[in-house]
Amino acid sequence: MTATSLPLSPPGFLQLAGHPLRWNLLQMLARSDRAVQELTAVIGEPQNLVSYHLGKLREARLVSARRSSADRRDTYYTLNLAWFGSLLSGAGAALHPGLRLVSPPHAKGRVRPVKVLFLCSGNSARSQMAEAMIRSLSGGAVEAYSAGSQPKPLHANAVRAMREAYGLDIAAQKSKAFGAVDGKRFDWVISLCDRVREVCPDFPGHPEAVHWSMPNPATGEADDVTYPLFQQAAGELKTRIEFLLAALSKGETHG
């Protein structure tokens, strides 16, 4: 991406992100998706002020927002890491070609062995796809698990999306309840839907607790109607997992 293709000039982008309150918000959202009241509580500023700065970040597409599936009155904010990275690359290149970021978002170093648990309500789509994808992208270094608060059979579109887009066969994977992982130790526990976040059990060892607020692609409509939603969910999971693996390769934590 060249500097001339950016919607903001590089100095404008840097000035926008560099505001102390907005930078604090970005740092929080780099660790986990957050509900607006969580951001307000940690920042320690009035909600109208926090909402104003979140609006500025949304205008620049640095963050996105979606209504919580658990409480429609609430909103979850997400840092658009890939877009942020492209802006940083363009800003660097505007100063000097040697400053362009050329490293892909996935891990370049060796990922340290970790145990990661993905949770969603049905364990029929998002968490199943995430489990298979992180295992594949890490070359097996990540020991991956998944479970659901109200397990449902593995969705045919999850199997299809993973096979057609990524060459991964998850047809033999089975849905599991929380009880299947109760008491186990994990390094990371990642919730993928807002409802399951509210009922997530405590796990021993104080794992990194991260939330990725993702809509459920299984809307109850016909498979041919919802398949594009499964493709979108798989694509978002791939992006998020690549950034997670990049952090794991450096031994960083994001809880």
C-alpha positions in Angstrom: 0.0 0.0 0.0 1.4 3.4 -1.0 1.0 6.6 1.1 -1.2 8.1 -1.6 -3.8 5.3 -1.2 -4.3 6.0 2.5 -7.6 7.7 3.5 -5.6 9.6 6.1 -2.2 11.2 5.5 0.5 9.4 7.5 0.9 12.4 9.9 -2.9 12.5 10.4 -3.0 8.8 11.3 -0.1 9.1 13.7 -1.7 12.2 15.4 -5.0 10.4 15.7 -3.6 7.2 17.2 -1.1 9.1 19.4 -3.6 10.9 21.5 -3.0 9.6 25.0 -6.6 8.4 25.7 -7.0 7.0 22.2 -3.7 5.2 22.5 -4.8 3.6 25.8 -8.0 2.4 24.1 -6.0 0.9 21.2 -3.7 -0.9 23.7 -6.7 -2.4 25.5 -8.3 -3.5 22.3 -5.1 -5.0 21.1 -5.4 -7.5 24.0 -9.1 -8.4 23.7 -12.4 -7.1 22.3 -14.1 -5.0 25.0 -17.6 -3.8 25.9 -17.9 -0.1 26.1 -18.5 -0.1 29.9 -15.3 -2.1 30.4 -13.3 0.5 28.4 -14.9 3.3 30.4 -14.2 1.7 33.7 -10.5 1.0 33.0 -9.8 4.4 31.3 -11.5 6.2 34.3 -13.1 8.8 32.1 -16.8 9.7 31.5 -18.5 7.4 28.9 -19.4 10.3 26.6 -15.7 11.2 26.4 -14.7 7.6 25.8 -17.4 7.2 23.2 -16.2 10.4 21.4 -12.7 9.1 21.0 -14.0 5.6 20.0 -16.0 7.4 17.3 -12.8 9.1 16.0 -11.1 5.7 15.9 -14.1 4.2 14.1 -14.0 6.9 11.5 -10.4 6.0 10.6 -11.4 2.3 10.6 -8.9 1.6 13.3 -11.6 0.0 15.4 -15.0 -1.5 14.6 -18.1 -2.0 16.7 -21.0 -4.5 16.9 -23.9 -5.0 19.1 -23.5 -7.6 21.8 -25.4 -10.8 21.0 -25.8 -11.3 24.8 -27.1 -7.8 25.6 -28.2 -5.8 22.6 -27.9 -2.6 24.6 -24.2 -3.1 24.8 -21.5 -2.7 22.1 -18.2 -4.6 21.7 -15.2 -2.8 20.1 -12.5 -4.6 18.1 -9.1 -3.3 16.9 -8.7 -3.8 13.2 -5.1 -5.2 13.4 -4.6 -5.8 9.7 -5.8 -2.3 8.8 -3.6 -0.8 11.5 -0.6 -2.7 10.2 -1.2 -1.4 6.6 -1.4 2.1 7.9 1.8 1.7 9.8 3.5 0.3 6.8 2.3 3.2 4.6 3.4 5.8 7.2 6.9 4.2 7.4 7.3 4.1 3.6 6.2 7.7 3.3 9.3 8.6 5.3 11.7 6.1 3.7 11.3 3.0 1.6 13.4 1.0 4.1 10.8 1.7 6.8 8.0 -0.2 5.1 6.7 -3.1 7.1 7.3 -6.3 5.1 6.7 -9.0 7.6 3.4 -10.9 7.3 1.2 -10.9 10.5 1.8 -14.6 11.1 4.5 -15.9 13.3 8.0 -15.8 11.8 9.7 -17.4 14.9 9.0 -20.6 16.7 5.7 -20.6 18.5 6.2 -21.7 22.1 4.2 -24.8 23.1 0.9 -23.6 24.6 -2.6 -25.0 25.3 -5.4 -22.9 23.9 -9.1 -23.4 24.5 -11.7 -21.8 22.2 -15.3 -21.4 23.5 -18.6 -20.6 21.8 -22.2 -21.4 22.7 -22.8 -24.3 20.4 -19.2 -25.6 19.7 -20.6 -26.3 16.2 -18.8 -23.7 14.0 -16.6 -20.9 15.3 -14.7 -22.7 18.0 -14.4 -25.8 15.9 -12.9 -23.9 13.0 -10.6 -22.0 15.4 -9.3 -25.2 17.0 -8.4 -26.8 13.6 -6.9 -23.6 12.2 -4.6 -22.7 15.1 -3.3 -26.3 15.2 -2.6 -26.2 11.4 -1.1 -22.6 11.3 1.2 -23.3 14.3 2.5 -26.6 12.8 1.1 -28.4 15.8 3.0 -26.3 18.3 -0.3 -25.2 19.8 -2.4 -27.9 21.6 -5.9 -26.7 20.7 -9.3 -27.5 22.3 -12.8 -26.3 21.9 -16.1 -26.6 23.9 -19.5 -25.0 24.1 -22.0 -23.9 26.7 -24.9 -25.6 24.8 -23.3 -28.0 22.3 -24.9 -28.7 19.0 -23.8 -31.0 16.2 -20.9 -29.8 14.0 -22.3 -27.6 11.3 -22.0 -28.8 7.7 -21.0 -25.3 6.5 -18.1 -25.2 9.0 -16.8 -28.5 7.5 -17.3 -27.1 4.0 -15.6 -23.7 4.6 -12.5 -25.2 6.2 -12.2 -27.8 3.5 -12.7 -25.5 0.5 -10.8 -22.5 1.7 -8.0 -24.0 3.8 -7.8 -27.7 2.9 -8.6 -28.7 6.5 -10.9 -31.7 7.2 -12.8 -31.2 10.5 -15.5 -33.7 9.7 -14.4 -36.0 12.4 -14.4 -33.4 15.2 -17.1 -33.7 17.8 -19.0 -31.0 19.8 -18.2 -30.9 23.5 -19.7 -29.4 26.6 -17.8 -27.4 29.2 -17.7 -30.5 31.3 -15.3 -32.1 28.9 -12.6 -29.5 29.7 -13.6 -28.7 33.3 -10.6 -28.6 35.6 -8.0 -28.7 32.7 -5.2 -26.2 32.6 -4.8 -23.9 29.6 -2.5 -21.1 28.8 -5.1 -19.2 26.8 -8.9 -19.3 27.0 -10.5 -17.4 24.1 -14.3 -16.8 24.0 -15.7 -16.3 20.5 -19.3 -15.1 21.3 -20.7 -12.7 23.8 -23.1 -15.1 25.4 -20.5 -17.7 26.3 -18.2 -15.0 27.7 -20.8 -14.3 30.4 -21.0 -18.0 31.5 -17.3 -18.9 31.0 -16.2 -21.1 33.9 -13.0 -20.4 35.8 -10.0 -22.5 34.9 -7.0 -23.4 37.1 -3.7 -21.7 36.6 -5.1 -18.3 35.7 -5.0 -18.6 31.9 -4.9 -15.5 29.6 -8.6 -14.7 29.1 -9.3 -13.1 25.7 -12.6 -12.3 24.0 -13.1 -12.2 20.2 -16.7 -10.9 19.6 -17.7 -12.7 16.5 -21.3 -13.1 15.1 -22.6 -16.6 14.9 -22.7 -17.7 11.3 -25.2 -20.5 12.1 -28.3 -18.2 11.9 -30.8 -21.1 11.4 -31.3 -20.3 7.7 -30.6 -22.8 4.9 -27.0 -23.9 4.4 -26.7 -22.2 1.0 -27.8 -18.9 2.5 -25.5 -19.0 5.5 -22.4 -20.4 3.8 -20.9 -16.9 3.0 -21.2 -16.1 6.7 -19.1 -19.2 7.5 -16.5 -18.1 5.0 -16.4 -14.7 6.6 -16.0 -16.2 10.1 -13.2 -18.5 8.9 -11.4 -15.5 7.3 -11.7 -13.4 10.5 -10.5 -16.3 12.6 -7.5 -16.8 10.3 -6.5 -13.1 10.7 -6.9 -13.1 14.5 -5.1 -16.4 14.9 -2.1 -15.2 12.8 -1.7 -12.2 15.0 -2.0 -14.4 18.1 0.7 -16.7 16.8 2.9 -13.7 16.1 2.6 -12.8 19.8 3.2 -16.3 20.9 6.4 -16.5 18.8 7.8 -13.7 20.9 6.5 -15.1 24.2 4.1 -12.2 24.7 0.8 -12.3 26.6 -2.3 -10.4 25.8 -4.6 -11.0 28.7 
